[in-house]
Amino acid sequence: MSGRIRGGPAELLHDEVLAPQFGFESRHLLRHYVAIEKTLAAEYVRMDLITQEEAHRIAALLDAVGPDTLSAQPGANMSDIAFALERHVEAGLPAPVTHWHADRSRNDLQACAQVMYGRDQLARFASALLELGAVVVELAQQTCDLPMPGYTHFQAAQIITPGFHLAALSEHLLHTHARLLNAYDGIDACPLGAGAMAGQELPWDRDRMARLLGFSRPQPHALTAVASRRWSAELTAEL
C-alpha cells in the first residue's frame, strides 16, 4: 500500500474529514483492521511469501496496538488508519518483511473493516431486541388476567389485558428481529480480496479469508465489494 503517494493531504481535508474518521475508526474499528491484517499475513504464509516466524512477529506487533497507540499524522501516515498500522508494524520489525505488502490495497481492507463493524452493531442490536422480547413476554404472562380498557379511535372499545397488549408488542419485536436477521444474511459477505476495484493477481483464497474473519462467504463482485456501501443504508432502514 505504501510507496506510491508522496505528499500529505491538505490541511482542510485532514482537519475536517480524515482526522475525525481516524479517531472514530481507531476507537471502533481497530480490532477489525487488526484481524484483517492477521488474515492477510496468514495468506502470505500459505502462499510462501513470508515465513511463519515473520507472520508471528507481525501478529505480535498488531496485538500491541490500541486506540492510543496510533495517531493521525498527515506526513507520516496520510491520516489513514491502514497506513498507520502499516507504519507501526514496520517500525517494530527487526528486519523488513519484503512481501508483506505484495498485491494488496487499502480499498478492500477498509471496506471489509467497515462492514465487519456494521455487522457487529447489527448483531448487538438483534441480541438486545431478543432480551427486550423476553422481558415483554414475562410481563405479559404476569398480567394476562388483569382487565384494562382497550381503545380504538381514542375511545374505550373492548376489555383487554396488559398481557394482550404486550403480546402484540412481542410479536412486533419478533418480526423486527427476523428482518434484522435477513439484513445480516445480506451483508455477511467478505470484501477482502477484491483489491483496489477489480481483483488481485496472487492466488488469494477468498473463501478461507472470509471464514477466518467470520463471514459466511466472499463478496462475489470486486467492484461491488469496494465501492458499494449499500449495506449501511439497508441497516439504517431496518433500525
N, C-alpha and C positions, 0 to 999 in steps of 0.2 A: 504493500500500500504506500510505501514511502519512496522518495527519490524523484518524483515527477513534479512536485509542487515546490516552487522556490520562494514565493512570497506569502506573507501572512494576510489574514482577512482585514478588511477596512475596519477602522475603529467603531463606526456606527453599527456595522454588521455584528461585530464582536459583542458590543455592549448591549444591544437590543435583542439579538437573536441567539447567537452562538453561546455566550456565557450563561444566559438563563437556561437554555436547553442542556448545556453541560451540567449545570447544577442539578437539574431535575433527573437527568439520566444517571448521574453519579449516586444520587440518593435512592432511586427506584429501579434502575435497570442494570446496575453494575454487575450484580450476580449473574444476570443473563449473559452479559458480554463475556464474563469470565468463563462461564460454561461453554459458550461458543468457541472461545479461544482454545479451551482444552479439547474440544471435539475436533477442531482443525488440527491440533497437534497430534491427536490420535490417528487422524487420517494420514498425516505426513509420515508417521511411523509405519503405518500399513503400506504406504507406497515406497518405503525405504528411502525417503528423502531426508529424514532426521533419525537419530538413534533414540532408543527408549530412554537412555540416560538424559539426552538433551530435552526430551519431552517432559521428564520428571522435573528437571530444573525450571523449565518454563512454567509448569503447573505450580511448583512451589512459590515462584515469584507472583503468579496470579493469585494464589491463595492469600498472600500477604497484603493484597490491595484492599483498601477500604475507602469509604466516601471521602475521608480527609486526606487520603494518600495522593490523589490526583487533583490537578487544578487546571483551569482553562488558561492556556498561555498561547497567544496568537503566534508568536515567533517559534516556540518550541513544538507545539502540537496542533496548531491551527484551531485551537479551542474545540477540538473534536475528541470525544472520549475514546474512540477506537485508536486514534493516533497516540493519545496519552497513554493508553495501556501498552501499546507497542513500545513507546519510548521507555516506559517504566521497566518493562521486561528486558529490553536491550541493555539498559544501564546496569542491571543486576547480573547479567550473564558473565561468566568468566571469560568466554570467548564467543564471537559471533556465531549464530546458527544460520548459515547462509541460506538454506532453502526454506526457512520458516515463513517467508513472505511470498513464496512461489505461487503464481496463479491464484491470486485472491483479490477481493475487492471489499471495500467498506460498505458498498451498497446493499449487498445481500446480508452482510453481517448486521448492519443497523436495522434493516427490515425484519430480520429474524429476532433480534433483541426486543424490538417494539411489539411484535405480535406475541412473543412469549409473555411480556408484561401484560398486554391486554387479555391474553388467555388466563393468566393467573388472577387478574382482577375479576373476570367473569366467573371463574370457579369459586372465588371467595364470596362473591355476591350470591351465587346459586346456593352455596352451603348455608349462608346466613338466612336465605329465604326458607330453606328446609327447617332450620331451627325455629324461625318465626312460625312456620306452619305447625310444628309440633306443639308449640305453646298455645296456638289458637285452638287446635283440636282438643287439647287437655281442658282448656277453659270452656269450650263448647260442651264437653261431656259433663262438666260440673254445673252447667246452667241450663241443661236441656229440659228441666221441669219448671223453670221459673217463668211465669207468664209476663209478657210485656206487650204493649201495643205495636202493631206493625203499620207503618204509614205508607200511603201512596197519595200522590198529589197533595202532600202536606196535610193529609187528614188521616185519622186513625181508621184503618180498614179491617184488619183481622188481628186476632190474638196469636202472637207467636212467642218464641222464647229467645233469650240471648244465644242459646246454643244453636238455634235455627239460623240466626243471623251470622254467627261466627262460622257455621258450616259453609255458608255461601262464600265467606272470605277465604276459608281454607281451600275451597275448590278453585277460586281465582288464583291463589298463591301457587297451587299445583300446576295450573295452566301456564302461569308465567314461568315457572321452573322448567316445564317442558320446552317452552320457547327458548329459554336460555341454553338448555342442553343442545337444542338444534343449532343455535348460533355457535356454540362451542365446536360442534362437529364441523361446521362450515369453515372455521378458522384454524382447525387443527392440522394445518399443512405447513411444512417447514420450508422457508425461503432459501435456507443456506445451500450453497452450491449453484445458485443462479448466476453468480458473478456480477459484473457491472450491470448487465442487462440482457445478455444473450448467451449465457452458459459459460463453461470453463473448459480448458484444454486438457488438464490432467484427469485421470480416471477416478474422480471422486466417487465414493459410494454414498449417494444421497439418501438411500434407504437407511443405511447404517447411521448416518449423521442425524437423520430425523428421529430414529429410535433413541439415540444417545441423549437427545435433547427433549425427549418425552412427547414427540409428535407421533401421530398415527401414520403419517405419510409425508412425502415431499410435495411441495407445490409443483404441479406439472409443467407450468409455463414460466420460463425465466423472466420475461418482461412483466408479467403479472406479479411475480414474486417480489420484484424490487420496486416497481413503480406504483402499484396499487395500495391504497390504504382504505379500501372499501370496507374491510373488517371493522375499522373504527366507527364508520357511520352505522354499520349494522348493529354493533354493540350499543352504541348510543341510542339507537331506535328502540332496542329491547329494554334498556334501562330507563 
